[in-house]
Amino acid sequence: MTAWDALAARRAGVPVFAAGHVWLAGAGPGDPGLLTLDALAGLAQADVVVHDALVDARVLALAGPQARLEFAGKRGGKPSATQADISERLIALARSGRRVLRLKGGDPFVFGRGGEEAMTLAEAGVPYRIIPGVTAGLGALAAAAIPATLRGVNRAVIFAAGHGADEDFDWAPLVRAGQPIVLYMVMHNLERIAAALLSAGLAAQTPAAAIASATTPQQRVLVTTLERLAADAREQNLEPPAIVVIGEIVAMRSRLLGAAAPAEKGTP
Ligand SMILES: C[S@@+](CC[C@H](N)C(=O)[O-])C[C@H]1O[C@@H](n2cnc3c(N)ncnc32)[C@H](O)[C@@H]1O
């Protein structure tokens, strides 16, 4: 019996993708090894995969031969589909009887607008389910050997978006919490946000890291201090997508790295 068969037996079958349903699934940060089995079942059965720019090509390659891939994200300067356009498209595809896999990078409910899409589907009466994914904040930290929590170091982790409509966001309460801050979508605002964190009282020498293209062959890790973060990222041409993490957990990396084994690929 294969592991897939054993799993199906324990769950009374593989989840069946019904015609006219939408599965709103997370694809993880990049490495297809981080897909959930339910996302994989969705890829195998979907008629249409509506995906964002950050869904890794290696994940899309796992779609079944019957599946049509539809891009619904931002791409190099071209006007991107609005959220309303995407939701309408999902509803139209489902109503035409397709099995629609809406695939998003990371987790669909973490800075991914999955909540809005689910609300629209619910309002339209389109049956849907949510399949969580490994969010980039956690995937990138693990890939860089930075523990998200460590006993005696921190007892909370703050996930925050570094880009949004509220440019005057007050960072001071987050700094006062004294817990590590994991930032998404921050590369274009790094200088401004690092300055805001410093002026809110975070020490200049606080360890900081930026992990770009985490879990992909292009992954790059920069380890520095809050004070140097923006300048170092610029000097090293660190490009989005990247996760930035600021806090003492970053300093634990050197202690974890000793025997950390690279993920060797092959037949076990
Ligand atoms: C629109 S948000 C989507 C987040 C996604 N829903 C999640 O849970 O990871 C996009 C941001 O996620 C982060 N991100 C996504 N994939 C990444 C990767 N492979 N490496 C580093 N950061 C990544 C970056 O901060 C990027 O700007």
The ligand as an ORCA input file, in Angstrom:
! r2SCAN-3c Opt
* xyz 0 1
  C       0.575     39.141     -0.895
  S       1.625     38.446      0.325
  C       1.023     36.808      0.304
  C       1.379     36.041      1.550
  C       0.927     34.591      1.479
  N      -0.505     34.485      1.489
  C       1.527     33.763      2.603
  O       0.807     33.271      3.468
  O       2.745     33.594      2.584
  C       3.137     38.352     -0.550
  C       4.347     38.399      0.366
  O       4.602     37.111      0.921
  C       5.983     36.968      1.117
  N       6.439     35.813      0.344
  C       5.717     35.004     -0.443
  N       6.459     34.001     -0.942
  C       7.703     34.187     -0.455
  C       8.933     33.477     -0.576
  N       9.054     32.364     -1.304
  N      10.012     33.965      0.088
  C       9.927     35.059      0.851
  N       8.789     35.762      1.000
  C       7.700     35.333      0.384
  C       6.641     38.253      0.667
  O       6.756     39.102      1.781
  C       5.622     38.773     -0.314
  O       5.745     40.156     -0.494
*
